[in-house]
Structure formats: structure tokens, C-alpha cells
Amino acid sequence: MDQMEEELLQDFDHCKAEHCHTSDCDRRKTVREAKLKGNLLTRLNRVEGQIRGIKGMIEKDVYCDDVLNQISAAQSALSSISKLVLENHIKGCLVKRIHAGEDEVIDELLATIRKMLK
């Protein structure tokens, strides 16, 4: 865990949430299961490596089609990560907030989905 992550966790120490938490905090937080969090971080690290590779390809003047294929692969990987986060959000945060009477979460989700579909 890096320093920024530790600082964020310290900021949320006063927020004792099982999953998603929105009240009594300046910021919202989602506590993810260790397995899911590890999976997401592994995938993000892979995408980070792909992006560095694409940068290197540009620096080495690699053929455009090859660069575009790598960009497409990175976008696909990010899309998969996005779907996992969305699924977790719907099954966890959304359900809990609706049960708590926080129906505004539906409008938040719709706005997020609109952004994802652009």
C-alpha cells in the first residue's frame, strides 16, 4: 500500500462501513472484498504496463497499426475492469443504498452509465 492509499484510509477511519458509505464523511467510500480488490489491482497493473508499452512503441516509431492494436487491447482491458466495478457497485452499493431509502443512487448510476457508454 502506498502513502496516498494509507492517507485515504486514515481519512476514513471515523467511517465504519461494511461496504458503501455516504453519510458522516466528506467523501464516499467502497470497501471491497480482498479477492476482488486484488483482482482489480492486478488488472490495473497489467493495463499500466500496456500503456507504458504503447508509450515505448511511440518512442521507437513502431508501425501505426501495431500501436493501434495495443491501444485497443488496453481499452478492452479497461472496459473489463469497468464492468467488474459496475457489477460490484450494483450488487453491493446500489442494493444497500436503495434498502436504506437513498433512491437518488439510481440517478447517480444512470449518469455513470451514460458516461461509460460515450
C-alpha positions as CSV (number, residue, x, y, z in Angstrom):
1,M,0.0,0.0,0.0
2,D,1.4,3.4,-1.0
3,Q,1.4,6.6,1.1
4,M,-1.6,8.0,-0.7
5,E,-3.7,4.9,-0.1
6,E,-2.7,5.0,3.6
7,E,-3.7,8.6,3.9
8,L,-7.1,7.9,2.3
9,L,-7.7,5.1,4.8
10,Q,-6.8,7.3,7.7
11,D,-9.2,10.0,6.4
12,F,-11.9,7.4,6.6
13,D,-11.1,5.8,10.0
14,H,-14.1,7.5,11.5
15,C,-16.3,6.0,8.9
16,K,-17.1,2.4,9.9
17,A,-18.7,1.0,6.8
18,E,-19.4,-2.6,5.7
19,H,-19.4,-1.8,2.0
20,C,-20.5,1.6,0.8
21,H,-20.8,4.6,3.0
22,T,-22.0,8.1,2.2
23,S,-23.1,9.7,5.5
24,D,-20.8,11.4,8.1
25,C,-18.0,11.6,5.6
26,D,-16.7,14.3,3.3
27,R,-16.1,11.6,0.7
28,R,-17.7,8.4,-0.4
29,K,-16.0,5.0,0.1
30,T,-16.4,1.5,-1.0
31,V,-14.8,-1.3,0.9
32,R,-14.1,-4.2,-1.5
33,E,-13.5,-7.8,-0.6
34,A,-9.8,-8.6,-0.7
35,K,-10.2,-11.1,-3.6
36,L,-12.0,-8.5,-5.8
37,K,-9.6,-5.7,-4.8
38,G,-6.6,-7.9,-5.7
39,N,-8.2,-8.9,-9.0
40,L,-8.8,-5.2,-9.9
41,L,-5.3,-4.1,-8.9
42,T,-3.7,-7.0,-10.9
43,R,-5.7,-6.0,-13.9
44,L,-4.9,-2.3,-13.5
45,N,-1.2,-3.1,-13.1
46,R,-1.4,-5.0,-16.4
47,V,-3.1,-2.0,-18.1
48,E,-0.5,0.3,-16.7
49,G,2.2,-2.0,-18.3
50,Q,0.3,-1.9,-21.6
51,I,0.3,1.9,-21.5
52,R,4.0,2.0,-20.8
53,G,4.5,-0.4,-23.7
54,I,2.4,1.8,-26.0
55,K,4.5,4.8,-25.0
56,G,7.6,2.9,-25.8
57,M,6.2,1.9,-29.2
58,I,5.6,5.6,-30.0
59,E,9.1,6.5,-28.9
60,K,10.5,3.8,-31.2
61,D,8.4,4.8,-34.1
62,V,6.6,1.5,-34.3
63,Y,4.2,1.0,-37.2
64,C,0.8,2.7,-36.6
65,D,-1.3,-0.4,-37.0
66,D,0.7,-2.2,-34.3
67,V,0.3,0.8,-31.9
68,L,-3.5,0.9,-32.6
69,N,-3.8,-2.8,-31.8
70,Q,-2.1,-2.3,-28.5
71,I,-4.3,0.7,-27.7
72,S,-7.3,-1.4,-28.5
73,A,-6.1,-4.1,-26.2
74,A,-5.6,-1.6,-23.3
75,Q,-9.1,-0.1,-23.9
76,S,-10.6,-3.6,-23.8
77,A,-8.8,-4.4,-20.6
78,L,-10.1,-1.1,-19.0
79,S,-13.6,-1.9,-20.2
80,S,-13.4,-5.3,-18.4
81,I,-12.3,-3.6,-15.2
82,S,-15.1,-1.1,-15.5
83,K,-17.6,-3.9,-15.9
84,L,-16.3,-5.6,-12.7
85,V,-16.5,-2.4,-10.7
86,L,-20.1,-1.7,-12.1
87,E,-21.2,-5.2,-11.2
88,N,-19.8,-4.9,-7.7
89,H,-21.5,-1.5,-7.4
90,I,-24.9,-2.8,-8.4
91,K,-24.8,-5.9,-6.2
92,G,-23.4,-4.0,-3.2
93,C,-23.6,-0.3,-3.0
94,L,-26.8,0.2,-5.1
95,V,-28.8,-2.5,-3.3
96,K,-27.7,-1.3,0.2
97,R,-28.5,2.3,-0.6
98,I,-31.9,1.6,-2.1
99,H,-32.8,-0.5,1.0
100,A,-31.7,2.5,3.1
101,G,-34.1,4.7,1.2
102,E,-31.4,6.5,-0.8
103,D,-33.2,6.3,-4.1
104,E,-31.0,9.1,-5.6
105,V,-28.4,6.4,-6.1
106,I,-30.4,5.3,-9.2
107,D,-29.9,8.7,-10.8
108,E,-26.2,8.6,-9.9
109,L,-25.9,5.1,-11.6
110,L,-27.7,6.3,-14.7
111,A,-25.4,9.3,-15.0
112,T,-22.4,7.0,-14.6
113,I,-23.7,4.5,-17.2
114,R,-24.3,7.4,-19.7
115,K,-20.6,8.4,-19.2
116,M,-19.5,4.8,-19.7
117,L,-21.4,4.5,-23.0
118,K,-19.9,7.6,-24.6
